[in-house]
């Protein structure tokens, strides 16, 4: 069990290992805090949570705020201190989300601070709770399983996704409130077929309420049977996306064999995600068709994760610290398409998903994807698809 001095000396290592800000203080002197990193605005992000965890008596507790950021607190009662770590986003973060977080903490929405918020690492829940479990073992010399941590959240702090259909949450999760399991299935299979790893991660790394039905008498067999069904569908989607059938089926066989060896819920759920991500990566690699330079890869990644923001060649060059002309020439040489045209193509792909899988109006989709006007969005959409957005939506509904 670590005393106050020992844990204070570990703060730099904790931050450098996980890139999550930390705060430490003694219960007897709750006005004296130790922070890492020693950045004023990070301190102001964490300070409000001292009150949140003031009455906690468990050894570990966590809180999810209305913007879906997670903060955890570790309580060492014997040594008389608390350690708070966070905030940690669970999904890709938009600028508006970052601004909302700063407003909640009554901090200025400076470009520097927004960039710092956007730079916070994104952790899916299962990985985050593994980190909490590791810190619990380190601080208190006592093991607690990640799934045990998920069960101790107060009902008052739990969040019902169905009750939080705000525009901000929509921007980050694209309305992941599914009316049917078919709707969820169609979306994740589309992302695999497209090789869209960023979108698949966003879809699978968030709590989703889907009725899967009962296909076995016990929970472990239920998960294994559902995995066999889902990896079979995913394999077909990957083949449609261009993966060689022999490669896809071989991957499916190995994934199922590995799943059959597992016997704990946590590891099985992680393997299910890992398998889907790996299959999607293989499709994405085919669609890229050739190796690209780190500069172009960074450009592709930035576009994928900021697709709902205004994007231009000038903006990308500025964000990636590249000369505008050089970036344009390099991208065209390696991707065989103009960078500005690629941006529009990706936005139209995103728009097609939103038209298929959400009830958002044409105006809302246009605004979400940062088109200068609805009429311009409709013009670009028809140029790429041959249909107006309304015609495309009606066509997709008739197919389903």
PLY file of the C-alpha trace (Angstrom):
ply
format ascii 1.0
element vertex 400
property float x
property float y
property float z
element edge 399
property int vertex1
property int vertex2
end_header
0.00 0.00 0.00
1.47 3.34 -1.05
1.73 6.25 1.38
1.15 9.85 0.32
4.79 10.55 -0.52
5.14 7.38 -2.58
2.04 8.03 -4.67
2.98 11.69 -5.20
6.31 10.54 -6.65
4.43 8.23 -9.02
2.20 10.92 -10.55
4.59 11.68 -13.47
4.79 7.96 -14.37
1.00 7.59 -14.20
0.52 10.53 -16.57
3.31 9.49 -18.93
1.91 5.93 -19.11
-1.71 6.84 -19.83
-1.60 10.56 -20.81
-4.48 11.28 -18.42
-4.21 14.22 -15.96
-4.09 13.32 -12.23
-4.76 15.15 -8.97
-3.72 14.08 -5.45
-4.70 15.53 -2.08
-4.87 14.65 1.62
-8.30 14.29 3.21
-7.09 16.32 6.19
-6.00 19.21 3.97
-8.30 19.34 0.97
-6.97 22.77 0.00
-3.48 21.45 -0.78
-3.34 19.65 -4.13
-0.63 18.04 -6.23
-1.28 17.95 -9.98
0.38 16.32 -12.94
0.90 17.79 -15.43
1.37 21.09 -13.63
-0.79 23.05 -16.05
-3.25 25.55 -14.58
-6.16 24.71 -16.86
-5.81 20.96 -16.26
-6.01 21.73 -12.55
-9.22 23.68 -13.09
-10.66 20.76 -15.06
-10.08 18.40 -12.12
-10.86 20.60 -9.12
-14.68 20.42 -9.46
-14.51 16.64 -9.01
-13.20 17.00 -5.45
-16.77 17.89 -4.51
-18.18 15.08 -6.66
-16.20 12.47 -4.71
-16.32 14.21 -1.32
-18.60 11.63 0.32
-17.32 8.48 -1.36
-16.22 5.67 0.93
-15.35 2.98 -1.63
-11.74 2.38 -2.56
-12.52 3.32 -6.18
-15.39 5.21 -7.74
-16.06 6.80 -11.11
-18.31 9.45 -12.57
-19.54 10.05 -16.13
-20.65 13.61 -16.82
-23.30 14.76 -19.28
-20.67 15.07 -22.02
-19.64 11.43 -21.57
-16.25 12.13 -20.01
-15.16 9.66 -17.31
-13.32 10.65 -14.12
-12.23 8.14 -11.44
-11.28 8.59 -7.79
-9.15 6.25 -5.65
-9.53 6.49 -1.85
-6.74 5.24 0.40
-8.46 5.51 3.77
-5.52 4.08 5.74
-3.10 6.70 4.38
-5.72 9.45 4.22
-5.59 10.62 0.61
-7.57 10.58 -2.63
-6.27 10.44 -6.20
-8.48 11.68 -9.04
-7.69 10.84 -12.68
-9.40 12.22 -15.78
-11.29 13.47 -17.64
-11.25 10.72 -20.26
-13.44 10.85 -23.42
-14.93 7.59 -24.64
-15.53 8.75 -28.22
-14.08 11.06 -30.81
-14.42 14.62 -29.54
-15.67 17.55 -31.61
-14.67 21.15 -31.01
-18.14 21.94 -29.75
-17.85 19.14 -27.18
-14.51 20.53 -26.01
-16.03 24.00 -25.71
-18.96 22.60 -23.72
-16.58 20.88 -21.31
-14.68 24.13 -20.82
-17.92 26.03 -20.25
-18.97 23.43 -17.66
-15.71 24.06 -15.81
-16.03 27.84 -16.37
-12.79 27.96 -18.35
-12.01 30.17 -21.36
-12.56 28.58 -24.79
-9.10 29.42 -26.06
-7.76 27.66 -29.16
-4.82 26.33 -27.13
-7.05 24.81 -24.47
-9.48 23.36 -27.01
-6.51 21.70 -28.73
-5.42 20.24 -25.38
-8.90 18.82 -24.78
-9.01 17.35 -28.29
-5.62 15.79 -27.56
-6.86 13.80 -24.56
-6.57 10.07 -25.30
-9.74 8.17 -26.17
-10.20 4.96 -24.18
-12.89 2.41 -24.80
-14.55 1.41 -21.53
-13.00 -2.03 -21.17
-9.48 -0.62 -21.54
-10.23 2.27 -19.19
-11.47 -0.03 -16.44
-8.36 -2.17 -16.86
-6.33 0.98 -16.15
-8.47 1.66 -13.06
-7.93 -1.93 -11.92
-4.17 -1.58 -12.33
-4.09 1.71 -10.39
-6.21 0.18 -7.62
-3.70 -2.67 -7.29
-0.80 -0.19 -7.25
-2.29 2.29 -4.78
-4.05 -0.09 -2.37
-2.21 -3.34 -2.98
-5.55 -5.02 -3.53
-6.94 -6.54 -6.72
-10.31 -5.51 -8.10
-11.53 -6.84 -11.43
-12.48 -4.28 -14.13
-16.03 -5.61 -14.27
-16.38 -5.13 -10.50
-15.59 -1.43 -10.99
-18.34 -1.03 -13.58
-20.89 -2.27 -11.03
-20.17 0.31 -8.29
-21.28 3.47 -10.10
-24.06 5.32 -8.26
-27.44 5.20 -9.95
-27.49 8.98 -9.72
-24.46 9.25 -11.97
-25.39 6.58 -14.50
-26.51 7.91 -17.86
-29.34 6.58 -19.96
-28.39 7.04 -23.57
-32.04 7.06 -24.58
-32.59 10.08 -22.32
-29.58 12.00 -23.62
-30.47 12.56 -27.28
-28.89 15.99 -27.36
-27.47 17.54 -30.48
-24.00 17.45 -28.91
-24.19 13.73 -28.24
-25.44 13.24 -31.78
-22.32 14.98 -33.13
-20.07 12.56 -31.29
-21.96 9.31 -31.66
-24.22 9.97 -34.63
-27.36 8.97 -32.74
-26.39 5.48 -31.66
-29.90 4.81 -30.35
-31.03 1.92 -32.49
-34.67 1.08 -32.95
-33.89 -2.51 -34.02
-31.00 -4.94 -34.02
-31.31 -4.96 -37.83
-30.51 -1.25 -37.95
-27.40 -1.71 -35.80
-26.33 -4.72 -37.84
-26.63 -2.84 -41.14
-24.54 0.01 -39.83
-21.62 -2.03 -38.52
-21.57 -4.22 -41.64
-21.47 -1.09 -43.80
-18.43 0.18 -41.90
-16.61 -3.13 -42.32
-17.37 -3.18 -46.04
-16.08 0.40 -46.34
-12.98 -0.37 -44.27
-13.99 2.52 -42.03
-12.19 1.66 -38.78
-12.77 5.04 -37.12
-16.54 4.77 -37.55
-16.60 1.12 -36.42
-14.67 1.99 -33.25
-17.08 4.81 -32.53
-20.00 2.42 -33.00
-18.72 -0.52 -30.92
-16.94 1.35 -28.12
-20.14 2.93 -26.80
-22.96 1.37 -24.79
-25.63 0.19 -27.21
-29.07 -1.14 -26.35
-29.84 -3.82 -28.92
-32.07 -6.83 -28.37
-30.01 -9.80 -29.55
-32.44 -12.52 -28.51
-31.58 -15.69 -26.57
-29.55 -18.28 -28.46
-28.09 -20.33 -25.58
-28.84 -21.40 -22.00
-25.83 -19.74 -20.36
-24.19 -16.35 -20.82
-20.82 -17.56 -22.09
-22.38 -19.82 -24.72
-24.75 -17.00 -25.65
-21.83 -14.66 -26.38
-19.95 -17.33 -28.34
-22.98 -18.15 -30.49
-23.65 -14.49 -31.18
-20.00 -14.02 -32.10
-20.16 -16.89 -34.62
-23.20 -15.28 -36.23
-21.69 -11.79 -36.28
-18.25 -12.84 -37.60
-20.01 -14.78 -40.38
-21.89 -11.65 -41.45
-18.76 -9.52 -41.03
-16.78 -11.92 -43.23
-19.30 -11.53 -46.04
-19.18 -7.75 -45.66
-15.37 -7.83 -45.89
-15.59 -9.90 -49.07
-18.00 -7.35 -50.55
-15.43 -4.73 -49.57
-12.78 -6.46 -51.69
-11.10 -8.95 -49.35
-10.25 -12.26 -51.00
-12.81 -14.91 -49.94
-10.09 -17.41 -49.00
-8.40 -14.84 -46.76
-11.68 -13.73 -45.20
-12.92 -17.25 -44.43
-9.54 -18.28 -43.00
-9.62 -15.26 -40.70
-13.18 -16.14 -39.63
-12.22 -19.73 -38.80
-9.26 -18.62 -36.67
-11.36 -16.00 -34.86
-14.06 -18.56 -33.99
-11.49 -21.12 -32.80
-9.89 -18.51 -30.55
-13.28 -17.46 -29.14
-14.08 -21.08 -28.25
-10.94 -21.20 -26.07
-12.03 -18.25 -23.93
-14.03 -18.57 -20.74
-14.29 -15.11 -19.17
-16.78 -12.45 -20.18
-14.31 -9.58 -20.21
-11.78 -11.32 -22.49
-14.51 -12.57 -24.80
-15.98 -9.10 -25.29
-12.53 -7.69 -26.00
-11.80 -10.44 -28.54
-15.09 -9.76 -30.32
-14.12 -6.11 -30.83
-10.54 -6.96 -31.77
-11.70 -9.43 -34.45
-14.06 -6.90 -36.04
-11.38 -4.19 -35.99
-8.75 -6.46 -37.54
-11.10 -7.54 -40.33
-11.92 -3.89 -41.05
-8.22 -2.99 -41.12
-7.63 -5.61 -43.81
-10.40 -4.13 -45.96
-9.05 -0.61 -45.38
-5.56 -1.72 -46.42
-6.95 -3.03 -49.72
-8.83 0.19 -50.40
-5.68 2.24 -49.84
-4.14 -0.15 -52.42
-0.57 0.92 -51.74
1.70 2.20 -49.01
1.40 5.90 -48.36
3.80 8.27 -46.66
3.31 9.25 -43.01
2.21 12.73 -44.12
-0.59 11.35 -46.30
-1.57 8.79 -43.66
-1.84 11.56 -41.07
-3.96 13.53 -43.53
-6.32 10.58 -44.04
-6.57 10.07 -40.28
-7.28 13.74 -39.62
-10.05 13.84 -42.23
-11.64 10.68 -40.81
-11.72 12.02 -37.26
-12.73 15.62 -38.11
-15.20 14.95 -40.90
-17.91 17.05 -39.20
-15.72 20.16 -39.18
-14.96 22.65 -41.98
-12.07 21.08 -43.90
-9.90 22.60 -46.60
-6.41 22.11 -47.97
-5.30 25.21 -46.08
-6.83 23.96 -42.83
-5.20 20.53 -43.15
-1.81 22.05 -43.98
-2.05 24.25 -40.90
-3.13 21.45 -38.55
-0.48 19.03 -39.85
2.28 21.65 -40.05
2.83 21.16 -43.77
3.30 23.50 -46.71
-0.03 23.76 -48.53
1.35 23.26 -52.05
3.56 20.38 -50.94
0.67 18.62 -49.19
-1.57 18.98 -52.25
1.05 17.60 -54.63
2.01 14.72 -52.34
-1.60 13.70 -51.72
-2.45 13.75 -55.44
0.67 11.75 -56.28
-0.02 9.03 -53.70
-3.82 8.88 -53.72
-4.49 9.74 -57.39
-7.16 12.27 -56.39
-7.11 15.93 -55.45
-7.17 16.53 -51.70
-10.16 18.87 -51.90
-12.10 16.30 -53.94
-11.20 13.56 -51.45
-12.57 15.68 -48.60
-15.90 16.10 -50.41
-16.03 12.38 -51.22
-15.57 11.44 -47.57
-18.22 13.93 -46.50
-20.67 12.47 -49.01
-19.96 8.94 -47.73
-20.70 10.23 -44.24
-23.87 11.94 -45.47
-25.08 8.69 -47.06
-24.68 6.89 -43.72
-26.61 9.62 -41.93
-29.40 9.53 -44.51
-29.64 5.76 -44.15
-29.29 5.39 -40.40
-30.76 8.56 -38.86
-33.89 10.67 -39.06
-31.97 13.95 -39.23
-33.25 16.47 -41.75
-31.26 17.45 -44.84
-30.52 20.81 -43.23
-29.22 19.18 -40.04
-26.97 16.81 -41.98
-25.65 19.68 -44.07
-24.85 21.68 -40.94
-23.33 18.70 -39.15
-20.93 18.06 -42.04
-20.02 21.78 -42.16
-21.20 22.51 -45.71
-21.43 26.24 -46.39
-25.14 25.95 -47.26
-27.83 23.34 -47.74
-28.06 24.11 -51.45
-24.32 23.53 -51.88
-24.60 20.24 -49.97
-27.43 19.10 -52.25
-25.47 20.08 -55.36
-22.36 18.18 -54.25
-24.42 15.17 -53.15
-26.20 14.89 -56.50
-22.90 15.29 -58.37
-21.44 12.32 -56.48
-24.49 10.03 -56.38
-26.78 11.12 -59.21
-29.58 11.57 -56.66
-30.71 14.34 -54.36
-30.41 13.57 -50.62
-34.18 13.06 -50.37
-34.19 10.69 -53.35
-31.29 8.73 -51.86
-33.01 8.39 -48.48
-36.25 7.25 -50.08
-34.38 4.76 -52.26
-32.60 3.25 -49.23
-35.85 2.99 -47.27
-37.50 1.14 -50.14
-34.64 -1.40 -50.14
-35.07 -2.07 -46.42
0 1
1 2
2 3
3 4
4 5
5 6
6 7
7 8
8 9
9 10
10 11
11 12
12 13
13 14
14 15
15 16
16 17
17 18
18 19
19 20
20 21
21 22
22 23
23 24
24 25
25 26
26 27
27 28
28 29
29 30
30 31
31 32
32 33
33 34
34 35
35 36
36 37
37 38
38 39
39 40
40 41
41 42
42 43
43 44
44 45
45 46
46 47
47 48
48 49
49 50
50 51
51 52
52 53
53 54
54 55
55 56
56 57
57 58
58 59
59 60
60 61
61 62
62 63
63 64
64 65
65 66
66 67
67 68
68 69
69 70
70 71
71 72
72 73
73 74
74 75
75 76
76 77
77 78
78 79
79 80
80 81
81 82
82 83
83 84
84 85
85 86
86 87
87 88
88 89
89 90
90 91
91 92
92 93
93 94
94 95
95 96
96 97
97 98
98 99
99 100
100 101
101 102
102 103
103 104
104 105
105 106
106 107
107 108
108 109
109 110
110 111
111 112
112 113
113 114
114 115
115 116
116 117
117 118
118 119
119 120
120 121
121 122
122 123
123 124
124 125
125 126
126 127
127 128
128 129
129 130
130 131
131 132
132 133
133 134
134 135
135 136
136 137
137 138
138 139
139 140
140 141
141 142
142 143
143 144
144 145
145 146
146 147
147 148
148 149
149 150
150 151
151 152
152 153
153 154
154 155
155 156
156 157
157 158
158 159
159 160
160 161
161 162
162 163
163 164
164 165
165 166
166 167
167 168
168 169
169 170
170 171
171 172
172 173
173 174
174 175
175 176
176 177
177 178
178 179
179 180
180 181
181 182
182 183
183 184
184 185
185 186
186 187
187 188
188 189
189 190
190 191
191 192
192 193
193 194
194 195
195 196
196 197
197 198
198 199
199 200
200 201
201 202
202 203
203 204
204 205
205 206
206 207
207 208
208 209
209 210
210 211
211 212
212 213
213 214
214 215
215 216
216 217
217 218
218 219
219 220
220 221
221 222
222 223
223 224
224 225
225 226
226 227
227 228
228 229
229 230
230 231
231 232
232 233
233 234
234 235
235 236
236 237
237 238
238 239
239 240
240 241
241 242
242 243
243 244
244 245
245 246
246 247
247 248
248 249
249 250
250 251
251 252
252 253
253 254
254 255
255 256
256 257
257 258
258 259
259 260
260 261
261 262
262 263
263 264
264 265
265 266
266 267
267 268
268 269
269 270
270 271
271 272
272 273
273 274
274 275
275 276
276 277
277 278
278 279
279 280
280 281
281 282
282 283
283 284
284 285
285 286
286 287
287 288
288 289
289 290
290 291
291 292
292 293
293 294
294 295
295 296
296 297
297 298
298 299
299 300
300 301
301 302
302 303
303 304
304 305
305 306
306 307
307 308
308 309
309 310
310 311
311 312
312 313
313 314
314 315
315 316
316 317
317 318
318 319
319 320
320 321
321 322
322 323
323 324
324 325
325 326
326 327
327 328
328 329
329 330
330 331
331 332
332 333
333 334
334 335
335 336
336 337
337 338
338 339
339 340
340 341
341 342
342 343
343 344
344 345
345 346
346 347
347 348
348 349
349 350
350 351
351 352
352 353
353 354
354 355
355 356
356 357
357 358
358 359
359 360
360 361
361 362
362 363
363 364
364 365
365 366
366 367
367 368
368 369
369 370
370 371
371 372
372 373
373 374
374 375
375 376
376 377
377 378
378 379
379 380
380 381
381 382
382 383
383 384
384 385
385 386
386 387
387 388
388 389
389 390
390 391
391 392
392 393
393 394
394 395
395 396
396 397
397 398
398 399
